Amino acid sequence: MTAAGSDDLAGHTVLVAGGRGFVGSHVVRALVSAGARPVVFGPPMADDLLADITGHFDDITGSVEDDDALDQVFATTRPPLVISCIAHGAGKLGLMRTGEADLQASLAVNVAGFAKLLDAARRAHVRRVVWTSSTVVYGPASAYGGRTVNEADATGPVTNYGLTKELAETVAAYHHRRHGLHVVGLRLPLVLGPGLWYQGVASTIAGLFATIREGRAAHIAFHDDAMDLMEVGDVARALLIAAQHPRKLDPIYNLAGFTAAMSDIVAAVSRLRPDARITRDLVPAAQTFPPIDGRRFSQATGFTATHDLDSLVASLLTPEAETAHV
């Protein structure tokens, strides 16, 4: 598949591990739109982000920690492609906070569970596995002299969640090197869009938009460091492109949308909603990550993000953003 379309996915079964989550649910929607038959595999979720498209995908409850459940889902559905969005989250705590609260549980899902998924995919002779890593595998911005980083730069996570993703990248590379399994990872930046249900940096930004949509005065305590951001629909589209691209791809890519600071977000809101009332307190960032170079994936596949700051802000200000996919 090229960046221009997704016709090659029509009629294909695609296993989406973690398909009930924020990013995973958008992947399922994109697959349905492309004419594929998604098989959603993962634990039950408190919020049903796919209720409005029930019947357009197969739904199998299970855990990547369960070898038997994995073998059964591959045996019964026989997917040629797998997209994995698995990540351990405790309730609505968010991935970073969950990692800090319980490293062992995060390792069990994000690393050991991911390894079991790859083992099962190999045994089932899956053609390609595409999965979501994270740009938090990189160290603090200061470790890179403030410059933009690409795939040739060394990782060096300083968070537990970043550690699990770095280890998962090693597991993926091992499966490719030893078994020839074609595994492609995309390092996601901070992702925003409808259906975001857990807490964290992204939810703080989403909360700002919810307040503005309600016509109330908004106050946010936030840093003003530049952030790499991407709209969740663009993330889903990138994963589909990686899954069905006709050529062999590299084991890992950075994914980049656009860069903005909170002051840029507030300015964009003011342009589109001049009556919005926003006050801010400037607080230091808990972590400052280096800016991301995503050109390698774009050059390999033709992918280009469709959302910039203004279009993302516009979509988050619409009334539909309040209830979309929830």
N, C-alpha and C positions, 0 to 999 in steps of 0.2 A: 504493500500500500504506500502511496506517496502522500505528501501533505495535502494534496488536492482533494482526496476523497477517501471513502472507506468501503467501496463496493466489494472489495475482496473479502470482507468479513461476512457478507451476506450468506446466511445459511450455516455458518460455522458455530459450533459449540465452543464457548470460552468460559473456563472456570475463573471466577472472580473471588479469590480468597480475601475476606474482609470486605465483601461487597455491601454490607449493611452500614458501613461507616460513612464519614463525611466525604472523603475522596472516593471511596469505593462505590458509593451510591451514584455518584456522577458518572463513574466508569460504566456501571450497569446501564444507566440511561443512554449514554453514548453508544453502547453496543446495541441496545434495542433500536435506536434510531438508524444504526448502520445495517439492520436486518439480521444481526447475529442472535443466537440464543444463549444468553448468559446463564450460568449456573452459579448462584450465590452460595458460598460456603463460609460459615463462621458461626460465632456464638450469637444468641439472641440479643437484641438491642432494645433499650427502653423506648427510644423514639423510632418509629417506623418511617424511614425516609423514602421508602419505595411503595407506600400504600397505593398511590394513584396509578401505578403501572403493574399492580398484581396481575398475574396471569401471563405476563410477557417474559418471565424468566422462571427458571427452576430454583427452588429454595431448599437448601439442605443445611440443617443445623449440625454443627460439629466444631471441633477444635483442631488446630494444627499441631497440638501436643499429642494427639491421638493417632498413632500409626494405623490402626485398624480402620478408623473413620476415613482417613485420607485414602487408603487403598480402596475402600468401598466406593468413595465418590469418583475416583478415577476409573474404576472398573465399570461402574454403572453409567457414567456419562461420556467417557472416552473423549475428553477434550484434546484437540491438537494444540491449543494455546492456553496459557495460564497468565492471568494478571493478578499479582499479589499486592494488596494494600494493607496487609496485616500489621498491627502495632498494638501493643498492650496499653490499654487505658482503663484506669480504675474509676468507674462511674463517669462523672463529668469533670474529672480532675485535669484532663489534658495529658498529652504524651510526655512533655518535658517534666511536668510536676509528678506524674505517675512514676517516671524513671527515678526521680530523686526520692520519692517516698518508698519505693520497693524495687530495688535493682534486681533482686533475684527473680521476681515475677516477670519483669521486663525481659531479662535474659532468657527466661523459659519460653516466652512467646517470640520475641523479636529475633532471637538467635537460634536456640534449639528447635523451636517450632518451625521456623523458616527452613532450617536444615532438613527437618522431617518432610516438609512440603517439597523441597527439591529432590529428596530421595524418592518420594512417591512419584513425582513427575518423571524422573529418570526411569523408574521401573515401568511406568506406563508409556514410555517412548513419546513423551510430549515433544513437539517441535521447538517450542520457545517458551521461556518464562520471562515475563517482564515484571519488575517489582519496584516499589517505592522506597528509596533510601532518603537521605536528608542532607541538606547543606550544613547541618550542625555537626557533621563528621569533621569539619574543619575546626581549627583552633580559634582563639580570639584574634581579632583584626590586627592587634599589635604584633602577633607572631609572624605576620606577613608584611610588616612595614606599611600597612594601610593600603596595599595595592590589591588589585583584582586578582582572584585566584581561578585557576582552571584545573583540569583533571590531572595535570602533571605535578601539581603542588601536593606536598605531603599533607595527610590528614593529621589531626591531633586534638580529638574532642576533649572538652572540659566539662561535659555534662554526662550523666548516666545514659540518657536517651541517645546522645551522640555516640557514646561507646558501643551501645547495642547495634547501632546502624553500621559503625565501622567494622565490628566483628561480623555482621551479616554480609558485608561486602567481601570479606575474606572467605567466608563460607561459599558465597556465590562463585568467586574466582576459583576456588578449589574444585567445585563441581564441574566447572568448565574445563579446567586444566586436566583433571583426572578422568572424567567421564565423558567429556565432549558435549555436555548439556549446554545448550545455547541460552544463557541467562543474561538479561540486559537490565541494569538498574538505572533509575533516574533519581538524582538527588533533588528533592523538592525544596523550594524556598518557602517562605511564609505564605500560606494559601488562604484566600478569602473567598466568600461567596455564600449563596443560599444553602441552608442545611447545616451550617456550623453549629454544633451543639455543645462542645466541650469548652472548658475554661483554658485560659492562656493568653498570650499576646494577641493572637488573632481574634479571640472572643472579646477582648477589651476594645479593639477597634470596631468589631461588629456591634458591640453594645452602644458605642457612640452613635452609629447610624440608626439603631433602633430608637434611641431617644429622640433623634432629629425627626424621624418619620412620624413619631407621635406628636410632634409640634412642641416638645418641651425644651427648655434650656438644658444644654449639655455641658458637663464639666468632665475633663479627663486629665488625669495625672500620668504623664508619659514622657519618655525621652524624645529627643529630636535628632537622633542618629539616623542615617540613611538605612533603609531596609529593602531587601530584595523581596518583591511581592509577586504573586501570580493569582489570577482568577481561577477558580476550581474547574470550570469548564475547559479552560485551556490545558490544565493539568490532565484531565481525562482524555482530551484529544491527543496530547503528546503520548500518553500511554498506549492508546490504540494505534497510533502511527508506529511506535516501536514494536508493538506486537505483530503487526502484519507487514512490516517493511520487507521488500523483496530481497534486500541484500543482508549479509551478515553484519551485525552491529557490534560495537565495542562492549565490554562488560559493564562499563559505568560511564554515565554522562551527568554533567551539571545541567540543570534546567533553570532557565531564567526568563522572567517576564519583564518587569520594569522595576526601577528603584525610586523610592520616595521616602521622605521623612514625615513625621506627623504634621509639621507645619505645611508641607505640600498637600497632605490630605485635607487639612482644614481649609486651605486656600481653594482647593477644588470644590469642596462643599459650598463655600461662600459664593463661588462663581455660579454654581448650579442652583443654589438655594439661598439667595441673598438675605432672606429673613431668618436664617438659622442663627441661633444664639449659642455660641461656643466659647467657653473659657478653659484655660489650660494652666496646669502646674507643671513646670519642667522638673523631671526627676531623672537621676542617672539610670542608664540601662543596666539591667542585671547581667547581661552578656552582650558583647558587641562582636558581631561576626564580620568577616571580610566580604567585600562585594564579589559577586559571582559572575564569571564569564561562561555563558551558555552557548557560545558560538559553535562548539564542536558538534553538538546534537543537531543544531540547525543546518550546519553544512552537510552532515551525514544524511539527513532525512528531508530537508526542506521545510521543517517545522518553523512557524512563526507565531508567536502569541498574538491573539486578536484583540485582547484587552490592554489598553493603557490605563493610566491613572484616572483620567476623566471618564472613560467608559465604565470602569469598575465602580467608581463613585456614583455615577448615574444609575447603574443597576441596583446598587445597594440603597439608593434613596427611593426607589419605586415602592408602592404599596405591596406589590407582589413579593418583594424580598422578605416580608414579614412571615409569610406562610408557605413560601415555596418549598416543596419537597418535605414538609413536616407533617 
